Amino acid sequence: MKRIIYLSLFVTISFFNCSKDEPTDPNPSPETLYFPPINSDTWETKSISDLGWNQSELQPLLDYLITKNSKSFMILYNGRIVVESYFNGHAANTSWYWASAGKTLTSTVSGIAQQEGLLNINNKVSDYLGTGWTSATLAKENLITCKNLLSMNSGLDDSLGDDVSPANLQYVADAGTRWAYHNVYVKMQDVVAAASNQTWNNYFNSKLKDKIGMSGLWTNLDNLSVYWSNTRSMARFGLMIYAKGKWENTQIVYLNEATNTSQDINKAYGYLWWLNGKSSYHLPQSQLQLNGTLIPNAPADMYAALGKNDQKTYVVPSKKLVIIRMGDAGDGANFAVSTFDNDLWGKINALIN
């Protein structure tokens, strides 16, 4: 069973002392960026026909999503809902895990803590956690900065599983010399907690979640801190990112560094954000450099939060789009990027172009 919502935006036109002969503005103001209310489920919509998209391509897209084990899918245009669909018993109020797409929550809150002067990502991690948080020698451990955690180039061994206890964080290369997708990033949550003298949950809730009206909570899954929420909460986060870190008139975080290449090894990686349109990229659990763009069918300026089993938040400034997909793996278990991304974008392009 699936539930599909794609609603027309209702527009009220008022006539105050306007005659029928009064000329219309040949250059109307562009539609403003919309933010849904913080404490309400109200969310303005925009119709496919108003946007001039290909209505006939919507159902093939939704049918494809169903066959690929999807649970929910949303498209926002300039903040307004164009498509909102739920599948396979999932509903608007059902929570699902973000998996590694939630890494971007950690980088965002780390940025907020830096803005508040609580930490500096160029400082070594041991400045906040003390020494001995890895099993590397003191000299090698002290090479690892917070920026290395956010950039995935800590130099720690990525082949030892998800456990981030000191015994499992072993030296392979000097920090900054090797890119490897590693769950050691989660230590940034400990850094923020230590620097703010608060629990990670409390700081996250007060500085991000509550400010943009998200629901959800952090849980421990397979020894990792994983975020769960409904689909609209993921969309709220994506919208804040699309708005360059703002929510209405409030600057939540500055994003320029986070959504640009963070190191010289994997050009398609920022601070826990995946970046499209770069000349080469690396994939999780591989040291191979692959030439070409990360997701060829997607716009070059797209950046994305990508999680295990195809949890997706795509942000596309040039198209004014935020796109969310939650569910089980579309094409077999994966860590983040998969062939599903490119195939899905082929279907999205048929709708929006």
Number of C-alpha atoms within 10 A of each C-alpha: 8 15 14 14 13 17 15 15 15 10 6 5 6 7 7 6 7 9 8 8 6 8 8 8 7 6 6 7 7 6 7 8 14 19 19 18 13 14 10 8 10 9 13 18 21 20 19 20 11 10 12 11 16 14 14 10 15 19 12 14 18 22 11 16 22 19 9 18 18 23 22 30 22 22 21 24 22 21 26 21 26 24 21 21 22 26 19 14 11 21 16 13 12 14 19 20 23 28 23 23 25 25 23 24 21 22 25 24 23 27 24 23 23 16 14 11 11 17 21 18 18 11 16 19 25 19 15 17 17 10 15 14 18 21 17 19 12 13 9 17 25 19 17 22 22 23 24 26 28 27 26 27 26 30 25 28 17 23 13 12 11 15 14 20 14 12 12 20 25 20 18 15 15 16 21 20 14 18 27 22 23 24 19 23 24 18 19 23 21 17 23 26 22 17 18 17 11 13 14 19 13 12 19 25 19 10 16 19 21 13 14 24 18 21 18 17 16 16 13 9 11 9 11 16 17 19 21 19 18 21 30 23 19 26 24 23 22 24 30 21 23 23 21 16 19 18 22 15 6 10 13 22 22 15 19 11 11 20 20 18 20 22 20 12 19 27 22 26 28 23 28 27 25 26 27 26 19 18 13 16 21 20 19 15 13 11 14 11 13 13 11 14 19 26 21 15 17 22 18 16 14 20 25 24 25 27 23 20 24 31 27 26 26 23 25 20 17 10 13 15 22 29 23 23 25 26 25 17 19 22 14 12 12 15 18 21 22 22 13 17 21 16 15 18 17 15 18 20 16 16 19 15 8
